[in-house]
């Protein structure tokens, strides 16, 4: 049997089972959330995440510069830490290169990574450089929770498994911009040439240099939000992970989903589809009771961040159907398959 | 200019420069040691290391089983934590696979990894599974220092940069076994068939399932040793890293280097060469004043570990020559190039 028969998430579940129950004391969260979490000593909380990016699978050097690849490899991992409501601190980078790779390109890769690290007060402190058949990067980011000492809570984290019935579902910002940028790059090779058009530039930049919502994530935790995930696979796919881990379902009000303005301007109605299923926006999705969402929005606004946008609500699981339903403009409830990219 | 023109270590130095000075407070050690180290909060010390293994570069599935690859990928990283004198706690694994890969093989890989994790009380708590052109594994291990609270020292670590003139150089066990095992596998395809011969089995096992010296590493720190590295590239190459980072030279007494008994039995005098330049033995090299080495040996013996074997001493750097000289049986001092595997 080939691994592809299980699908990416089936494979992950199987591997987690093979690894057995973790035995290290102090572990709060193992495989299955945006990051692992543990308390190394009482009063401290560490989170860690690791992602691999492979040329031809996660990016193409025909549409992304080496600098963009460096930025994005780190940004994707910082977003996983943001999705835990934590602060990124240290990064380790394992880089696979062919020997004939141009030094200038590798310099650009590291410059892009260094720019991203500087923007989020994270330091690249180690890693590995090896020979490989294509460009590949594995980035690990270790972070910590700012909220632990303030709240006294044992788990001041955004987790996937803590959505509750009647929670509001909210997002930190507009979606679909990254998918629109990718679409431009793939379908219109001349998009690059037209750089300079503000609308095109914005979409390309959203796709190439996404901004993880690190500050917003920590503020959500500070305001008492305890359930969250980042939009890496797509809104429906990622909200689906939350539903599955929490044993609930979600109703999403299509008209309330904030769509990236540039995507709407360029692609009209198709932009809504991009906002629902496009990945790599790196905004955060969270769920919490209405009053907590209100408190979080107030805190975000007070500190210069966009307030949350409520897009739906958590409902009891009925089983036997996809966990997410879209409420259309006419009020109908439409069950949806989650979509989103699967590696296998 | 291609990256290969710089060599692996030149490339690492260049990338470290591009990344600039780390800005995260609490960082003790960045790029350049076996692992990065920081103090997340006063009284705690975290270390982290990340290595990539690529099929065809680090291993061949013709000579290693999938289970062996899983064991070794984790063991190599645990050894880096051992080389810091720390205790491994959590591992993150990013796995790259082709979609046509057999599920049974992946199961074996994870079983091997789970066995290694269990043997060293480490938990695999997260990671990533992606599609890739060949099998590749990137493992990150996060550990901590046991000694911090006991010694009150700010840096209860084995570092590369802390060798001092007149230190004795010692190793935790015999070398050359892994190189001998690899030589058997490569030169004698029938070696597998002859498994069952105890001598052959031992060498193959040393190569396929190396045992990181985690307990010994923590005991060295407890005894006051502060300089160490693991033998991953080879004794001369790894001792060379210590000399370079510490600004010293080393004289190694060839006759005192402990050679794996199985390697000597099988390869006679050539086994000495394997012990000097063969990689992946994962024993530890340390340097310390004589009385500290004596104290460490006593502690190791008391706890059922082999005592240290002194193989030479640290001498002042003269520059203009390779940092390591071998003292031959006749008393001559022979400058040596460090050897060891370089990726570029």
Interface residues (C-beta under 8 A of the other chain):
Chain A: X1 X2 X3 X4 X5 X6 X8 X11 X12 X14 X15 X18 X19 X20 X22 X23 X24 X27 X29 X30 X31 X33 X35 X36 X38 X40 X41 X43 X44 X46 X48 X49 X50 X51 X52 X53 X54 X56 X57 X58 X89 X90 X92 X93 X94 X95 X96 X97 X99 X100 X101 X102 X103 X104 X106 X107 X110 X111 X113 X114 X117 X118 X121 X122 X123 X124 X125 X126 X127 X128 X129 X130 X131 X132 X133 X134 X136 X138 X140 X142 X144 X343 X344
Chain B: X1 X2 X3 X4 X5 X6 X8 X11 X12 X14 X15 X18 X19 X20 X22 X23 X24 X27 X29 X30 X31 X33 X35 X36 X38 X40 X41 X43 X44 X46 X48 X49 X50 X51 X52 X53 X54 X56 X57 X58 X89 X90 X92 X93 X94 X95 X96 X97 X99 X100 X101 X102 X103 X104 X106 X107 X110 X111 X113 X114 X117 X118 X121 X122 X123 X124 X125 X126 X127 X128 X129 X130 X131 X132 X133 X134 X136 X138 X140 X142 X144 X343 X344
